[in-house]
Amino acid sequence: MKPCVAALSMVYHYDPLDRLSKVDERRRFYNRQRIATELEGPAHRCFFESLTQPLAQRKPDDDTSSTLLMTDQHSCVLLSLNTDGPQPYAYTVYGHRPISMNQQIAQGFNGERVESTTGHYLLGQGYRAFNPVLMRFNSPDSWSPFGKGGTNAYAYCKGDPVNHVDPDGHLALYPLKIHVIALDVVQRGRPRAPVSTRLLRSRSPSPPNFIPPPPPVPLPPPAPVAGVPAHSVPVVHLRPAPPPNVMPPPPPIPVQTSRAPNSAATVSNTISSIRET
């Protein structure tokens, strides 16, 4: 009698934005590019992150199910802490870990959501499934071989998962670029230009040197027009403007003296007037 082998079948649903919204009976909800909440019947799970760095997982219906996460620079979950105590996690170079650990915590290699049944990572909001056992993707990249996806349509992180990450299933990036892109999305703008420190150091700048403008250049006389005598064309002469900041000298102030008239001249004039009378 031959043994019966049960075939593994999973149903994937996608929303109008081409995002994976449901796996069997487990629904997914996103916050920008990352998974924020999962619903499976009456139970649901929330994911807390800073940019792309996982911080914690929590089931709101159970107060004792909060789990803190410790990660590295690639956002790989290395340790989880809850009421049961700390639980370490180890991966191969391409992110494989035992299925039993996938059922304990949802996030794993590079901070991505791992399927507890298959152990695959559905990158790019369900765009492509990465198989850490085969160390490759299960489907080809739509940007390969002539686009930015590279010549190998199935390779993961250009064959260098130690120094690269692939969050969307298309491009292999350095971990630092992931944080910069996420920060730009959150701030919705570019960082401001650096401020010059020379202006900040000068507390009392000296006033600028004033340079008077040059005198206006007189316009040349217009060219004679056919049929019009030259003497009938008016010529405009411009007067040079006075230099700026030049004040006229003040008018002289009359000085009054308190000096009395000559007494001798006054007496002689009086005597002569008396004789005439």
VEXKOL-856809 format. One record per atom (N, C-alpha, C): x negated, y, z negated; residue in three letters. Coordinates in steps of 0.1 Angstrom, whole numbers, plus 2048, in hexadecimal, padded with zeros to 3 digits. Layout:
# residues N
XYZALA
...
END
This chain:
# residues 277
7F77F4800MET
800800800MET
7F780C800MET
7F9815809LYS
7F182180BLYS
7F582C800LYS
7EB8337FBPRO
7EF83D7F1PRO
7F58497F8PRO
7FE84F7F1CYS
80685B7F6CYS
7FE8677F3CYS
7FB86F7FDVAL
7F487C7FCVAL
7FD8877FEVAL
7FF88F7F4ALA
80889B7F5ALA
8018A67FCALA
8078AB806ALA
8028B680EALA
8048C3806ALA
7FA8CC806LEU
7FB8D97FFLEU
8008E3809LEU
80C8E9805SER
8128F280ESER
8158FF806SER
81190A80BMET
814917804MET
81A92180EMET
82392980AVAL
82A932813VAL
82594080FVAL
821948819TYR
81C955818TYR
82695F81FTYR
829969818HIS
83297481DHIS
82B98181EHIS
82D989828TYR
82799682ATYR
8319A182CTYR
82E9AD827ASP
8379B8828ASP
8359BF835ASP
83D9CA838PRO
83B9D1844PRO
82E9D8845PRO
8279DA83ALEU
8199E083BLEU
80E9D583DLEU
8129C9840ASP
8099BE843ASP
8019BB836ASP
8079BC82BARG
8019B881EARG
8089AB819ARG
8009A3812LEU
80599780DLEU
80E99A801LEU
81A998802SER
82499C7F7SER
8299917EFSER
8279847F4LYS
82D9797ECLYS
82696C7F0LYS
8229647E6VAL
81C9577E8VAL
82594D7E1VAL
82C9457E8ASP
83793C7E3ASP
8419457DBASP
8419437CEGLU
84B94B7C6GLU
8449567BEGLU
8379597C1ARG
8309637BAARG
82E9707C2ARG
83597B7BEARG
8359877C6ARG
8299907C1ARG
8249987CAARG
8199A17C7ARG
81D9B07CAARG
8189B97C1PHE
81A9C77C3PHE
80D9CE7C2PHE
80B9D87CBTYR
7FD9DE7CCTYR
7FE9ED7C7TYR
7F29F17C3ASN
7EF9FF7C0ASN
7E4A037C9ASN
7E8A0A7D4ARG
7DEA0D7DFARG
7D9A007E5ARG
7CD9FD7E3GLN
7C79F17E9GLN
7C59E57E0GLN
7C99E77D3ARG
7C79DC7CAARG
7D49D77C4ARG
7D49CA7BFILE
7E09C47BAILE
7E29CA7ACILE
7EE9CE7A9ALA
7F29D479CALA
7FA9CB794ALA
8049C479ATHR
80D9BC792THR
8109AF79ATHR
8139A4793GLU
817998799GLU
824993792GLU
82E98F799LEU
83A98A793LEU
83C97C798LEU
83F97378EGLU
842965791GLU
84E961788GLU
85A96278DGLY
866960785GLY
86796B77BGLY
86A96776EPRO
86C971764PRO
85E97675EPRO
85496F761ALA
84697375CALA
83F97B766ALA
837985761HIS
82F98D76AHIS
822990763HIS
81899576BARG
80B998767ARG
8069A576CARG
8009AD764CYS
7FB9BA768CYS
7EC9BA768CYS
7E69C1772PHE
7D79C2773PHE
7D39D1771PHE
7C99D3768PHE
7C49E0765PHE
7B69E176BPHE
7B49EC773GLU
7A79EE779GLU
7A39FD778GLU
7969FF77ASER
790A0C77BSER
789A0D789SER
78FA14792LEU
78BA137A0LEU
78CA057A5LEU
7819FE7A7THR
7829F07ABTHR
77C9E77A0THR
77B9EC794GLN
7759E4789GLN
7809DE780GLN
7829D177FPRO
78C9CB777PRO
7899CE768PRO
7939D2761LEU
7929D4752LEU
7999CA74ALEU
7A69C774DALA
7AE9BF745ALA
7BA9B974DALA
7C09AF747GLN
7CC9A974CGLN
7D69A7741GLN
7E39A9744ARG
7EC9A8739ARG
7FA9A373EARG
80099B736LYS
80E997738LYS
81799F72FLYS
81F9A8734PRO
8279B072BPRO
8319A9722PRO
83599D727ASP
83F99571FASP
83898E713ASP
82B98E712ASP
824987708ASP
819990702ASP
81B9946F5ASP
81199E6EFASP
8039986EDASP
80298A6EDTHR
7F69846EATHR
7EE9806F7THR
7F3984703SER
7ED97F70FSER
7E498A715SER
7E199570ESER
7D899F714SER
7C9999714SER
7C399B71FTHR
7B5996722THR
7AC9A1726THR
7A19A371FLEU
7979AD723LEU
78D9A672CLEU
7889AD736LEU
77E9A7740LEU
7719AF740LEU
7669A7741MET
7599AD742MET
7549A9750MET
74F9B3757THR
74B9B2765THR
73D9B7767THR
7379B4773ASP
72A9B9777ASP
72C9C4782ASP
7219C8788GLN
7219D3792GLN
7299CF79FGLN
72B9C27A1HIS
7339BD7ACHIS
7419BB7A9HIS
7459BF79CSER
7539BD797SER
7569AE795SER
74C9A6794CYS
74F997791CYS
752996782CYS
75D98F77FVAL
76198C771VAL
75898276CVAL
750986762LEU
74697D75BLEU
74B97874ELEU
75497F747LEU
75997B73ALEU
766981737LEU
76F979731SER
77D97D72DSER
77E97B71ESER
786984718LEU
78798470ALEU
796986706LEU
79C97C6FFASN
7A997D6FAASN
7AA9776ECASN
7B69746E8THR
7B896E6DATHR
7B19616D9THR
7AF95A6E4ASP
7A994D6E3ASP
79A94D6E2ASP
7949596E3GLY
78695B6E3GLY
78095E6F1GLY
7739606F2PRO
76C9636FEPRO
76C957707PRO
76D959714GLN
76C94E71EGLN
762953729GLN
75794D72BPRO
74D951736PRO
75194A743PRO
74D95174ETYR
74F94C75BTYR
74294C763TYR
74094276BALA
735940774ALA
73993E782ALA
73194278CTYR
73594179ATYR
72893C7A2TYR
72B9377ADTHR
7209347B7THR
71D9417BETHR
7139417C7VAL
71094D7CEVAL
71B9527D6VAL
72494A7DBTYR
72F94E7E4TYR
73C94E7DCTYR
73B94D7CEGLY
7479507C6GLY
7509447C2GLY
74B9387C4HIS
75392C7C0HIS
75292A7B1HIS
75E9277ABARG
75E92379DARG
76991879CARG
769910791PRO
773905790PRO
781909790PRO
78A901795ILE
798904796ILE
79E907788ILE
79990077ESER
79E901770SER
79C91076BSER
79191676FMET
78F92476BMET
79892D773MET
79C92A77FASN
7A4932787ASN
7B2934781ASN
7B692A779GLN
7C392A773GLN
7C3932766GLN
7B7934760GLN
7B693C754GLN
7B694B757GLN
7B0950761ILE
7B095E764ILE
7B1960773ILE
7B896A777ALA
7BC96C786ALA
7B197278EALA
7A997B788GLN
79E98278FGLN
79197B78DGLN
78997B798GLY
77C974797GLY
77197A79EGLY
76C9747A9PHE
7619787B0PHE
7639867B7PHE
75A9907B4ASN
75B99D7BAASN
7689A47B6ASN
76E9A07ABGLY
77B9A67A6GLY
7879A37AEGLY
7869997B7GLU
7929967C0GLU
79B98C7B9GLU
7A798C7BEARG
7B19827B9ARG
7AF9757BFARG
7AD96A7B7VAL
7AB95D7BCVAL
7B79557BAVAL
7BA94C7C4GLU
7C69447C4GLU
7C39387BBGLU
7CC9367B1SER
7C992B7A7SER
7CA91D7ADSER
7D291C7B8THR
7D490E7BETHR
7C890B7C8THR
7C59147D1THR
7BB9117DBTHR
7AD9167D7THR
7AC9207CFGLY
79F9267CCGLY
79A9307D6GLY
7A29337E0HIS
79F93D7EAHIS
7A194B7E6HIS
79A9547ECTYR
79C9627EATYR
7A39687F6TYR
7AF96E7F5LEU
7B6974800LEU
7B2983800LEU
7A8986808LEU
7A2993809LEU
7AA99C812LEU
7A99AA80FGLY
7B09B3818GLY
7BF9B3816GLY
7C49B180AGLN
7D29B0807GLN
7D99A480FGLN
7D1999810GLY
7D698E817GLY
7D298D826GLY
7C999582ATYR
7C5995838TYR
7BE98883CTYR
7B4984834ARG
7AD977837ARG
7AA97082AARG
7AA96382BALA
7A695A820ALA
798956820ALA
791959815PHE
783955814PHE
78294980CPHE
77B93F811ASN
77993280AASN
76B932804ASN
76A9337F7PRO
75C9337F0PRO
7569257F1PRO
75D91A7F3VAL
75790D7F4VAL
75090C802VAL
75690F80DLEU
75090F81ALEU
74791B81DLEU
748925814MET
740932815MET
743939822MET
74F93A826ARG
753940832ARG
762943832ARG
76794B83CPHE
77594E83DPHE
77C942844PHE
789941842ASN
790937849ASN
79593B856ASN
795948859SER
79A94D866SER
79095786BSER
78F95A878PRO
78696487EPRO
78A97287BPRO
78097B87CASP
782989879ASP
78798F886ASP
791998885SER
79699F891SER
78C9AA896SER
7829AE88ETRP
7789B8892TRP
76C9B1898TRP
76C9A489ASER
76099D89FSER
7649988ADSER
75A9968B6PRO
74C9978B3PRO
7469A48B8PRO
74E9AD8BFPHE
7499B98C5PHE
74B9C58BCPHE
7539C48B1GLY
7559CF8A8GLY
74C9CF89CGLY
7519D6892LYS
7499D7885LYS
7499CA87DLYS
7519C1881GLY
7519B487AGLY
7459AC87BGLY
73D9AE886GLY
7319A7888GLY
73399C892GLY
728996896THR
72998B8A0THR
72F97E89BTHR
72C97B88EASN
73296F888ASN
740973882ASN
74A96D888ALA
758971884ALA
75C96A877ALA
754960872TYR
758959866TYR
74F95B85ATYR
74496385CALA
73A965851ALA
73F96E846ALA
73B96B83ATYR
73F97382ETYR
73397C82ATYR
73598982ACYS
72B992825CYS
71E99182DCYS
71E98E839LYS
71398D842LYS
70998283DLYS
70E978836GLY
70596E830GLY
6FD972824GLY
70097E81EASP
6F9983812ASP
703988808ASP
70A97F801PRO
7149837F7PRO
70E9887EAPRO
7019877E8VAL
6FA98C7DCVAL
6FA99B7DDVAL
6F79A17E8ASN
6F59B07EAASN
7019B77F0ASN
70B9AF7F4HIS
7179B57FBHIS
7249B07F5HIS
72E9B87F8VAL
73C9B47F5VAL
7459B6801VAL
7509AF802ASP
7599B080DASP
7689B1808ASP
76C9BD804PRO
77A9BE7FEPRO
7859BD808PRO
7839C0815ASP
78E9C081EASP
78E9B5828ASP
7839AD828GLY
7829A2832GLY
77D9A683FGLY
7799B2841HIS
7739B784DHIS
7649BB84CHIS
7619C3843LEU
7539C9842LEU
74C9C4835LEU
73F9C3836ALA
7379C082AALA
7319CD826ALA
7349D1819LEU
72F9DD814LEU
7279DB807LEU
71F9E6804TYR
7189E57F7TYR
7229E87ECTYR
7209E37E0PRO
7299E67D5PRO
72B9F57D2PRO
7209FD7D3LEU
720A0B7D0LEU
72AA127DALEU
72BA0E7E6LYS
734A157F0LYS
742A127ECLYS
745A077E6ILE
753A047E2ILE
758A0E7D8ILE
750A117CEHIS
754A1A7C4HIS
755A287C9HIS
74DA2C7D3VAL
74EA397D9VAL
75AA3B7E1VAL
75EA307E8ILE
76AA317F0ILE
776A317E7ILE
776A297DDALA
782A297D4ALA
783A377CCALA
778A3D7C9LEU
779A4A7C2LEU
77EA547CCLEU
77AA547D8ASP
77FA5E7E2ASP
78EA5C7E4ASP
793A507E3VAL
7A2A4D7E5VAL
7A9A537D9VAL
7A4A517CDVAL
7ABA567C1VAL
7ABA657C1VAL
7A0A6B7C4GLN
79FA7A7C3GLN
7A6A807CFGLN
7A8A797DAARG
7AEA7E7E6ARG
7A7A8B7EBARG
79AA8A7ECGLY
792A957F1GLY
783A927F0GLY
77CA9B7F6ARG
76DA997F6ARG
767AA17EAARG
75CA9C7E5PRO
756AA47DAPRO
751AB17DEPRO
751ABB7D5ARG
74DAC87D8ARG
73EAC97DBARG
73BAD47E2ALA
72DAD67E5ALA
725ADB7D9ALA
719AD77D8PRO
711ADB7CCPRO
70FAEA7CBPRO
70FAEF7BFVAL
70EAFD7BDVAL
6FFB007BBVAL
6FBB0B7C2SER
6EDB0F7C1SER
6E9B147B3SER
6DEB0F7ADTHR
6DAB127A0THR
6D3B1F79FTHR
6CFB257AAARG
6C9B327AAARG
6D2B3D7A5ARG
6DFB3C7AALEU
6E9B467A6LEU
6ECB45797LEU
6ECB39792LEU
6EFB37784LEU
6E4B3B77BLEU
6D7B3B77FARG
6CCB3F777ARG
6CBB4E776ARG
6CEB55780SER
6CCB64780SER
6D8B6A779SER
6D5B6F76DARG
6DFB75764ARG
6E2B84768ARG
6D7B8B76BSER
6D9B9976ESER
6D2B9C77CSER
6D9B99786PRO
6D2B9B793PRO
6D0BAA796PRO
6C6BAD79DSER
6C3BBB7A1SER
6CCBBF7ACSER
6D0BCC7ADPRO
6D9BD07B7PRO
6D2BD07C5PRO
6D9BCD7CFPRO
6D2BCD7DCPRO
6CEBDA7E1PRO
6C3BDA7E9ASN
6BEBE77EFASN
6C7BEC7F9ASN
6CABF97F8PHE
6D4BFF802PHE
6CCC0480EPHE
6D0C00819ILE
6CAC04826ILE
6D4C0C82DILE
6D2C19830PRO
6DCC21837PRO
6DEC1C845PRO
6EAC1D84BPRO
6ECC18858PRO
6E5C21862PRO
6E1C1C86EPRO
6DAC25878PRO
6E4C2F87EPRO
6DFC3A883PRO
6E9C44889PRO
6EFC3E895PRO
6FBC42898PRO
702C3D8A4PRO
6FBC428B1PRO
6FAC398BAVAL
6F4C3C8C7VAL
6FFC438D0VAL
6FBC4E8D6PRO
705C558DFPRO
708C4C8EBPRO
715C4C8EFLEU
719C448FBLEU
714C4B908LEU
710C43912PRO
70CC4991EPRO
718C4F926PRO
716C5992EPRO
722C5E935PRO
727C5493FPRO
735C54941PRO
73BC4994APRO
736C4B958PRO
737C4095FALA
733C4196DALA
73DC48975ALA
738C5097FPRO
742C58988PRO
74BC4E98FPRO
758C52990VAL
762C4B997VAL
763C509A5VAL
766C489AFALA
767C4C9BCALA
773C569BEALA
771C619C4GLY
77BC6B9C6GLY
77DC759BBGLY
776C749B0VAL
777C7D9A4VAL
76AC849A3VAL
76AC919A2PRO
75DC989A1PRO
757C95993PRO
749C95993ALA
742C92987ALA
744C9C97BALA
746CA997FHIS
747CB3974HIS
755CB296DHIS
75FCAB974SER
76CCAA96DSER
76DC9F963SER
763C97962VAL
763C8C958VAL
75EC9194BVAL
765C91940PRO
760C96934PRO
755C8D92EPRO
74CC94928VAL
741C8D921VAL
742C8F912VAL
743C8490BVAL
745C858FDVAL
737C838F6VAL
734C8D8EEHIS
727C8C8E6HIS
72BC898D8HIS
724C7F8D2LEU
727C7B8C4LEU
71CC828BBLEU
721C878B0ARG
718C8D8A7ARG
713C8289EARG
706C8389BPRO
701C79891PRO
707C7B883PRO
70AC7087DALA
711C70870ALA
706C74866ALA
70AC7C85CPRO
700C7F851PRO
6FCC7384APRO
6F0C73844PRO
6EBC6883DPRO
6F4C66831PRO
6F6C5982DPRO
6FFC56821PRO
6F9C5A814PRO
702C5D80BASN
6FEC5F7FDASN
6F5C6C7FCASN
6F7C76805VAL
6F0C83804VAL
6F9C8E800VAL
6F8C937F5MET
701C9E7F0MET
6FBCAC7F2MET
703CB67F6PRO
6FDCC37F9PRO
6F9CC97EBPRO
6EFCD27ECPRO
6EACD87DFPRO
6F5CE17D9PRO
6F5CE27CCPRO
700CEB7C6PRO
6FDCF97C9PRO
707D027C9PRO
705D107CBPRO
6FED177BFPRO
6F6D217C1PRO
6EFD287B6PRO
6F9D2E7ACPRO
6F6D2D7A0ILE
6FFD32795ILE
6FAD40792ILE
702D4A792PRO
6FED5878EPRO
6FAD59780PRO
6EFD5F77DVAL
6EAD6076FVAL
6EDD6E76AVAL
6F5D70760GLN
6F8D7D75AGLN
6EED8074FGLN
6E8D8C750THR
6DED90746THR
6E4D9A73CTHR
6E0D9A730SER
6E5DA3726SER
6DCDAF724SER
6D5DB272EARG
6CBDBE72DARG
6D3DCB72FARG
6D1DD5726ALA
6D9DE2726ALA
6D2DEB731ALA
6DADF4737PRO
6D4DFE740PRO
6C9E0773APRO
6C1E0E742ASN
6B6E1673DASN
6BCE22736ASN
6B9E2472ASER
6BFE30722SER
6BAE3D727SER
6ADE3E72BALA
6A8E4B730ALA
6AFE5073DALA
6B2E47746ALA
6B9E4A752ALA
6C7E4F74FALA
6CDE49745THR
6DBE4D742THR
6DBE5B73CTHR
6D1E5F734VAL
6D0E6C72DVAL
6CEE77738VAL
6C5E74741SER
6C2E7E74CSER
6CEE81755SER
6D5E76758ASN
6E1E78760ASN
6ECE81759ASN
6EDE7F74CTHR
6F7E86744THR
6F3E95744THR
6E6E98742ILE
6E2EA6741ILE
6E4EAE74EILE
6E1EA775ASER
6E3EAD767SER
6F2EB0769SER
6FBEA8765SER
709EAA767SER
70EEB675FSER
708EB8753ILE
70CEC374BILE
708ED0751ILE
6FBED1757ARG
6F6EDD75DARG
6FFEE1769ARG
703ED7770GLU
70BEDA77CGLU
718EE1778GLU
71DEDD76DTHR
72AEE3769THR
728EF1763THR
END
